[in-house]
């Protein structure tokens, strides 16, 4: 089976996994997700009250006129912070896939992030890598739940408990099912 990398992303976190398939699935259980790294966007965790002043600006048209709210750039600032994390994420995904010598990459993210990742990673960056996508936010879920959801979608094999009562002497080749 080709080496598979899985990246689970939301706007604040990215988790990097590989799919490990044991030689003898009966003894070792089925395929397992192995987490290698967790990339965090620290700016996404900062509360808005620490990034910005308490109130938006106000302007008065005249001394007796009504006050009008001014745009203080909060949305642009948040978008810039997200863009920086995204640029860093794309570089990390590219390095991770190359380091693991993967032939397959599974991207798991909400639809907005998925579209942006697809645009950046397809083509020249990872030409020999097959990219699969799952449009769901699973970044806060435990590894076992992530694997079971991906298995239900047919993206990775399901995990299995090792078979009880199987004995194989040391050095004996694994049984083929």
C-alpha positions in Angstrom: 0.0 0.0 0.0 1.3 3.4 -0.9 2.4 5.6 2.0 -0.5 7.9 3.0 -0.4 11.2 4.8 -3.4 12.7 6.5 -3.8 16.4 7.4 -6.7 17.4 9.6 -7.2 21.2 9.6 -9.3 24.0 11.0 -8.5 27.7 11.2 -6.6 27.3 14.5 -5.0 23.8 14.3 -3.5 21.4 11.9 -2.8 17.8 12.8 -0.4 15.6 10.7 -0.9 11.8 10.6 0.4 8.9 8.6 -1.4 5.6 8.1 0.7 2.7 9.4 -0.3 -0.7 8.0 1.4 -3.6 9.9 2.9 -6.6 8.2 0.7 -9.0 10.0 -2.7 -7.4 10.5 -4.0 -10.5 12.4 -1.5 -10.1 15.1 -1.1 -6.3 15.2 -4.6 -5.3 14.4 -5.5 -3.3 11.3 -4.1 0.0 10.0 -3.5 2.8 12.6 -3.2 6.5 12.3 0.0 7.8 13.8 0.1 11.5 14.8 3.4 13.2 14.0 2.7 16.8 14.6 0.2 19.4 15.8 0.6 22.9 14.2 -1.2 25.6 16.2 -2.1 29.1 15.0 -1.6 31.1 18.3 -3.3 34.2 16.9 -6.5 32.3 16.5 -6.6 31.5 20.2 -6.2 35.2 21.3 -9.5 36.7 22.5 -10.6 39.7 20.5 -10.4 41.9 23.5 -6.6 41.4 23.6 -6.2 42.1 19.9 -8.3 45.2 19.6 -9.4 48.1 21.7 -12.6 48.0 23.6 -14.8 49.9 21.1 -14.9 50.6 17.5 -14.1 54.2 16.5 -16.8 56.8 16.1 -16.9 60.0 14.0 -19.3 62.9 14.3 -20.6 64.5 11.1 -21.2 67.8 13.0 -21.3 68.9 16.6 -25.1 68.3 16.7 -25.2 65.4 14.2 -25.3 61.7 14.7 -22.2 59.6 15.3 -21.2 57.1 12.7 -19.1 53.9 13.4 -15.8 53.7 11.7 -14.2 50.6 10.3 -11.2 49.8 12.5 -10.0 47.0 10.3 -10.8 44.1 12.6 -12.0 41.9 9.7 -8.9 42.7 7.6 -6.6 42.0 10.6 -8.3 38.6 11.3 -8.1 37.7 7.6 -4.4 38.6 7.5 -3.7 36.4 10.6 -5.5 33.5 8.9 -3.7 34.1 5.6 -0.3 33.9 7.4 -1.3 30.6 9.2 -2.5 29.2 5.9 0.7 30.1 4.1 2.7 28.4 6.9 0.4 25.4 6.8 0.8 24.8 3.0 4.6 24.8 3.5 4.4 22.4 6.4 2.1 20.0 4.4 4.4 20.1 1.5 7.5 19.3 3.7 5.6 16.6 5.6 4.5 14.8 2.4 8.0 14.9 1.0 9.7 13.8 4.3 7.3 10.8 4.5 7.7 10.1 0.8 3.9 9.8 0.5 2.1 8.9 -2.7 -1.3 9.9 -1.2 -2.5 12.9 0.8 -5.9 13.1 2.5 -7.0 16.6 3.4 -9.7 16.9 6.1 -11.1 20.3 6.7 -14.3 22.4 6.4 -15.3 23.3 2.8 -13.8 26.9 2.8 -10.3 25.7 3.9 -10.5 22.6 1.7 -11.0 24.7 -1.4 -8.1 27.0 -0.5 -5.8 24.0 0.3 -6.8 22.3 -3.0 -5.9 25.4 -5.0 -2.5 25.7 -3.3 -1.4 22.0 -3.2 -2.5 20.6 -6.6 -0.3 21.0 -9.6 3.4 21.9 -9.3 3.8 21.6 -5.5 3.0 17.9 -5.2 2.9 16.5 -8.7 3.3 12.8 -7.9 0.8 12.8 -5.0 -2.8 11.7 -5.2 -5.0 14.1 -3.1 -8.2 13.0 -1.5 -10.5 15.3 0.4 -13.0 15.0 3.3 -15.2 18.1 3.9 -15.6 17.9 7.7 -14.0 19.6 10.7 -12.4 16.8 12.8 -9.5 18.6 14.3 -10.7 18.5 17.9 -11.6 14.8 17.7 -9.6 11.9 19.2 -7.4 9.9 16.8 -9.7 6.8 17.0 -12.7 8.8 16.1 -10.9 10.5 13.2 -9.9 7.1 11.8 -13.4 5.6 12.2 -15.0 8.5 10.4 -12.4 8.3 7.6 -13.0 4.5 7.4 -16.7 5.1 7.1 -16.0 7.4 4.2 -13.8 4.8 2.6 -10.7 6.9 2.7 -8.6 4.7 5.0 -9.0 1.1 6.2 -10.8 0.6 9.5 -8.8 -0.2 12.6 -9.2 -3.7 14.0 -8.4 -5.3 17.3 -5.6 -7.9 17.1 -6.9 -11.5 16.8 -6.8 -13.3 20.1 -5.3 -16.7 20.3 -3.0 -16.4 17.2 0.4 -17.7 17.9 3.4 -17.2 15.5 6.9 -18.3 16.6 9.6 -15.6 16.2 10.9 -15.4 12.7 8.0 -17.2 11.1 6.5 -15.3 8.2 3.0 -13.9 8.7 -0.1 -15.8 7.5 -1.7 -14.6 4.4 -5.5 -14.3 4.7 
